[in-house]
Amino acid sequence: MKRAIVVLVVVLASTAHADRWRRAMDRWQGGAWLHYELTGMQRVGDAFDCDACAAEDLVLAGARLHGFLGANASIAYHLGVDIALGSTVRDAGFAYDLALFPVGILVRAGKTSIVGFGAGIGGMGGIGTIDDALTFPVEMTAEIGIGRRVRVLSRARVTSNALAPTRQSAASSIAFADELDAMLGLRIGRYYDDYGFPSGNGYFVGVSYRELAGGSMLGLTIGYSIDLAMPRRWVEERDAEYDDHGRRRRRVRMPSTQ
């Protein structure tokens, strides 16, 4: 008898736990995207004001992992991390570009399209060529699905620098930040909707532009990206499934007319 009671308690607890998870899944909506990237850039034009940087080129390889979570179908909290390591090839100087975005907001559109804004902290520099700086980036990211195979990938970042006086006010086209970084690419791949979760993956190629340490750089970005999201559910639809006590409403079967 005691064993039966224990089994019953475990079953009830497991059922309640599963119901809480199901309700949480119904309430919260989220997703993520991951980019593996390789970017090669070359300085274009002359440096307009740079006393302590000599980088003529920059090659970086790394990953960008970003995610979002929200309680409705359109607006979500956004956070992410970018890690890239490489070199200034001509001068053989190790280079890095790191950023953490703990604060952000994201807008969802369609099944998988997103526009997000994030603010964070990071570090960037190159040994012997680009002065190391503590960075405070603000980034806009947009990924727009076109049909089932094409996805436009874009981002633009403005950065304020600290601990590197030679890299402050070093962007020629903007006055409110020290540096500028942007990329526009096109991904060719596949779209999936398995088990109701819209997702996609594929290879992409893009054009990159950077205003860094008093000069401008132009280059090419190639990579592979994956995106995955929970299906969008509107608040009205979700609330209609539960009563005032948070319990799922029973579905009433209509009698057949045949």
VENSUL-V883364 format. One record per pair of residues at least 6 apart in sequence whose C-alpha atoms are under 7 Angstrom apart, sorted by the first residue. I is the first residue (numbers start at 0). J is the second residue. If there is no record, write none. Layout:
i:I j:J
i:I j:J
//
This chain:
i:25 j:237
i:26 j:70
i:27 j:68
i:27 j:69
i:27 j:70
i:28 j:68
i:28 j:69
i:28 j:70
i:28 j:71
i:28 j:229
i:28 j:231
i:29 j:67
i:29 j:68
i:29 j:69
i:29 j:228
i:29 j:229
i:30 j:66
i:30 j:67
i:30 j:68
i:30 j:227
i:30 j:228
i:30 j:229
i:31 j:65
i:31 j:66
i:31 j:67
i:31 j:226
i:31 j:227
i:31 j:228
i:32 j:64
i:32 j:65
i:32 j:66
i:32 j:225
i:32 j:226
i:32 j:227
i:33 j:63
i:33 j:64
i:33 j:65
i:33 j:224
i:33 j:225
i:33 j:226
i:34 j:62
i:34 j:63
i:34 j:64
i:34 j:222
i:34 j:223
i:34 j:224
i:34 j:225
i:35 j:61
i:35 j:62
i:35 j:63
i:35 j:222
i:35 j:223
i:35 j:224
i:36 j:60
i:36 j:61
i:36 j:62
i:36 j:220
i:36 j:221
i:36 j:222
i:36 j:223
i:37 j:59
i:37 j:60
i:37 j:61
i:37 j:220
i:37 j:221
i:37 j:222
i:38 j:58
i:38 j:59
i:38 j:60
i:38 j:219
i:38 j:220
i:38 j:221
i:39 j:57
i:39 j:58
i:39 j:59
i:39 j:218
i:39 j:219
i:39 j:220
i:40 j:56
i:40 j:57
i:40 j:58
i:40 j:216
i:40 j:217
i:40 j:218
i:40 j:219
i:41 j:55
i:41 j:56
i:41 j:57
i:41 j:216
i:41 j:217
i:41 j:218
i:42 j:55
i:42 j:56
i:42 j:214
i:42 j:215
i:42 j:216
i:42 j:217
i:43 j:215
i:43 j:216
i:43 j:217
i:44 j:215
i:45 j:214
i:46 j:213
i:46 j:214
i:47 j:213
i:47 j:214
i:48 j:213
i:49 j:165
i:49 j:212
i:49 j:213
i:50 j:165
i:51 j:130
i:51 j:165
i:52 j:128
i:52 j:129
i:52 j:130
i:52 j:212
i:53 j:128
i:53 j:129
i:54 j:87
i:54 j:128
i:54 j:129
i:56 j:87
i:56 j:88
i:56 j:89
i:57 j:86
i:57 j:87
i:57 j:88
i:58 j:85
i:58 j:86
i:58 j:87
i:58 j:88
i:59 j:83
i:59 j:84
i:59 j:85
i:59 j:86
i:60 j:83
i:60 j:84
i:60 j:85
i:61 j:82
i:61 j:83
i:61 j:84
i:62 j:81
i:62 j:82
i:62 j:83
i:63 j:80
i:63 j:81
i:63 j:82
i:64 j:79
i:64 j:80
i:64 j:81
i:65 j:78
i:65 j:79
i:65 j:80
i:66 j:77
i:66 j:78
i:66 j:79
i:67 j:75
i:67 j:76
i:67 j:77
i:67 j:78
i:68 j:75
i:68 j:76
i:68 j:77
i:69 j:75
i:69 j:76
i:71 j:232
i:71 j:233
i:71 j:234
i:72 j:231
i:72 j:232
i:72 j:233
i:73 j:106
i:73 j:107
i:73 j:108
i:74 j:105
i:74 j:106
i:74 j:107
i:75 j:104
i:75 j:105
i:75 j:106
i:76 j:103
i:76 j:104
i:76 j:105
i:77 j:102
i:77 j:103
i:77 j:104
i:77 j:105
i:77 j:117
i:78 j:100
i:78 j:101
i:78 j:102
i:78 j:103
i:78 j:117
i:79 j:99
i:79 j:100
i:79 j:101
i:80 j:98
i:80 j:99
i:80 j:100
i:81 j:97
i:81 j:98
i:81 j:99
i:82 j:96
i:82 j:97
i:82 j:98
i:83 j:95
i:83 j:96
i:83 j:97
i:84 j:94
i:84 j:95
i:84 j:96
i:85 j:93
i:85 j:94
i:85 j:95
i:86 j:92
i:86 j:93
i:86 j:94
i:87 j:93
i:87 j:94
i:92 j:125
i:92 j:126
i:92 j:127
i:92 j:128
i:93 j:125
i:93 j:126
i:94 j:124
i:94 j:125
i:94 j:126
i:95 j:123
i:95 j:124
i:95 j:125
i:96 j:122
i:96 j:123
i:96 j:124
i:97 j:121
i:97 j:122
i:97 j:123
i:98 j:119
i:98 j:120
i:98 j:121
i:98 j:122
i:99 j:119
i:99 j:120
i:99 j:121
i:100 j:117
i:100 j:118
i:100 j:119
i:100 j:120
i:101 j:118
i:101 j:119
i:102 j:117
i:102 j:118
i:102 j:119
i:103 j:116
i:103 j:117
i:103 j:118
i:104 j:115
i:104 j:116
i:104 j:117
i:105 j:113
i:105 j:114
i:105 j:115
i:105 j:116
i:106 j:113
i:106 j:114
i:106 j:115
i:107 j:113
i:107 j:114
i:110 j:197
i:111 j:144
i:111 j:197
i:111 j:228
i:112 j:142
i:112 j:143
i:112 j:144
i:113 j:141
i:113 j:142
i:113 j:143
i:114 j:140
i:114 j:141
i:114 j:142
i:115 j:139
i:115 j:140
i:115 j:141
i:116 j:138
i:116 j:139
i:116 j:140
i:117 j:137
i:117 j:138
i:117 j:139
i:118 j:136
i:118 j:137
i:118 j:138
i:119 j:135
i:119 j:136
i:119 j:137
i:120 j:134
i:120 j:135
i:120 j:136
i:121 j:133
i:121 j:134
i:121 j:135
i:122 j:132
i:122 j:133
i:122 j:134
i:123 j:131
i:123 j:132
i:123 j:133
i:123 j:134
i:124 j:130
i:124 j:131
i:124 j:132
i:125 j:131
i:130 j:163
i:131 j:163
i:132 j:160
i:132 j:161
i:132 j:162
i:132 j:163
i:133 j:160
i:133 j:161
i:133 j:162
i:134 j:158
i:134 j:159
i:134 j:160
i:134 j:161
i:135 j:158
i:135 j:159
i:135 j:160
i:136 j:156
i:136 j:157
i:136 j:158
i:136 j:159
i:137 j:156
i:137 j:157
i:137 j:158
i:138 j:155
i:138 j:156
i:138 j:157
i:139 j:154
i:139 j:155
i:139 j:156
i:140 j:153
i:140 j:154
i:140 j:155
i:141 j:152
i:141 j:153
i:141 j:154
i:142 j:150
i:142 j:151
i:142 j:152
i:142 j:153
i:143 j:150
i:143 j:151
i:143 j:152
i:144 j:150
i:144 j:151
i:147 j:189
i:147 j:190
i:148 j:187
i:148 j:188
i:148 j:189
i:148 j:190
i:149 j:186
i:149 j:187
i:149 j:188
i:150 j:185
i:150 j:186
i:150 j:187
i:151 j:184
i:151 j:185
i:151 j:186
i:152 j:183
i:152 j:184
i:152 j:185
i:153 j:182
i:153 j:183
i:153 j:184
i:154 j:181
i:154 j:182
i:154 j:183
i:155 j:180
i:155 j:181
i:155 j:182
i:156 j:179
i:156 j:180
i:156 j:181
i:157 j:176
i:157 j:178
i:157 j:179
i:157 j:180
i:158 j:176
i:158 j:177
i:158 j:178
i:158 j:179
i:159 j:176
i:159 j:177
i:159 j:178
i:160 j:166
i:160 j:167
i:160 j:177
i:166 j:177
i:166 j:212
i:166 j:213
i:167 j:177
i:168 j:176
i:168 j:177
i:169 j:177
i:169 j:178
i:169 j:211
i:169 j:212
i:169 j:213
i:170 j:177
i:170 j:178
i:170 j:179
i:170 j:210
i:170 j:211
i:170 j:213
i:178 j:210
i:178 j:211
i:179 j:209
i:179 j:210
i:179 j:211
i:180 j:208
i:180 j:209
i:180 j:210
i:181 j:207
i:181 j:208
i:181 j:209
i:182 j:205
i:182 j:206
i:182 j:207
i:182 j:208
i:183 j:205
i:183 j:206
i:183 j:207
i:184 j:203
i:184 j:204
i:184 j:205
i:184 j:206
i:185 j:203
i:185 j:204
i:185 j:205
i:186 j:201
i:186 j:202
i:186 j:203
i:186 j:204
i:187 j:201
i:187 j:202
i:187 j:203
i:188 j:200
i:188 j:201
i:188 j:202
i:189 j:199
i:189 j:200
i:189 j:201
i:190 j:198
i:190 j:199
i:190 j:200
i:191 j:197
i:191 j:198
i:191 j:199
i:192 j:198
i:195 j:230
i:196 j:228
i:196 j:229
i:196 j:230
i:197 j:227
i:197 j:228
i:197 j:229
i:197 j:230
i:198 j:226
i:198 j:227
i:198 j:228
i:199 j:225
i:199 j:226
i:199 j:227
i:200 j:224
i:200 j:225
i:200 j:226
i:201 j:223
i:201 j:224
i:201 j:225
i:202 j:222
i:202 j:223
i:202 j:224
i:203 j:221
i:203 j:222
i:203 j:223
i:204 j:220
i:204 j:221
i:204 j:222
i:205 j:219
i:205 j:220
i:205 j:221
i:206 j:218
i:206 j:219
i:206 j:220
i:207 j:217
i:207 j:218
i:207 j:219
i:207 j:220
i:208 j:216
i:208 j:217
i:208 j:218
i:209 j:215
i:209 j:216
i:209 j:217
i:210 j:216
i:240 j:247
i:240 j:248
i:241 j:247
i:241 j:248
i:242 j:248
//
